[in-house]
Amino acid sequence: MINENFPDILFNDLKIIRDKRPLIHNITNFVVMNQTANVILSIGASPVMSHSISEVEEMVSFAGALVLNIGTLWDELVDSMIKAGEIANKKSIPVILDPVGSGATRLRTESALRILNEVHISVIRGNPAEIKSITGKDAKIKGVDSIELNKIEELTEIAKKVSNRYDSVVAITGKTDIISDGKNIFLSHNGDDMLKHITGTGCSSTVSCACFMSVQKDMMIATLEGLSYYSVAAEIVGKEIKTPGSFETGLRDKLFNMTEEEYRDYFRIEEL
């Protein structure tokens, strides 16, 4: 899957995104809504942030992918997410779940599990603590940030376990991103430390995956495309920019104008 032809696949899918401008329906985190909308626009798709249960059924019917992000959560919002997810499932529209802060409070953990049990989720993307909480194990988390360090070996087993339980591709993101479909494991080694100084970078990598999910039928490939494209852009920008405000602007610009040659020079994906 990952060889010298992978950049060709990624940039072919990127061209399709930019030609078709698929709608990405977000029921999402109010803290990062503007930021993630701009990431979607920079990649080339079209964002809509639609949360009301009165319109999600109609809105998701137009979408190429659905993003469910529990970062700013209340009970009724979960009902909207589930209704939108059920319609997406009926129409074979891929759904990505970002279980922000799962493990921090009972509301977040139970909401993530309820969504997973009532909607078929194509891709789950979270940090180590969030994904670990889905397995029912305690995970150390502060606010919405993971504060525990795990060995790659432990995280690969967690990723496979969650993937097999929910029939979903699972992405555990951090210094090294771990992606599994329950059998195969890939590691993506790109990124930059400056990402830790900007809010919503995990949420942004989620919507990057959603853009590629809207045109790529293989959810493993789409997830690798989305995570790798975003983290390579961050790594390129981080070579020159060392302050968070300018870095965020530069990252958006690089998502917009990265060349295939630049991507080939930087991408590092490993199959275990």
Secondary structure, DSSP 4 states (H G I P E B T S, - for coil): --STTHHHHHHHHHHHHHHH--EEEEE--GGGHHHHHHHHHHHT-EEEE---TTTHHHHHTT-SEEEEE-SS--HHHHHHHHHHHHHHHHTT--EEEE-TTBTTBHHHHHHHHHHHHHS--SEEEE-HHHHHHHTT----EETTEE-----HHHHHHHHHHHHHHHT-EEEE-SSSEEEESSS-EEEE----GGGGGSTTHHHHHHHHHHHHHTT-S-HHHHHHHHHHHHHHHHHHHHTT--SHHHHHHHHHHHHHH--HHHHHHH--EEE-
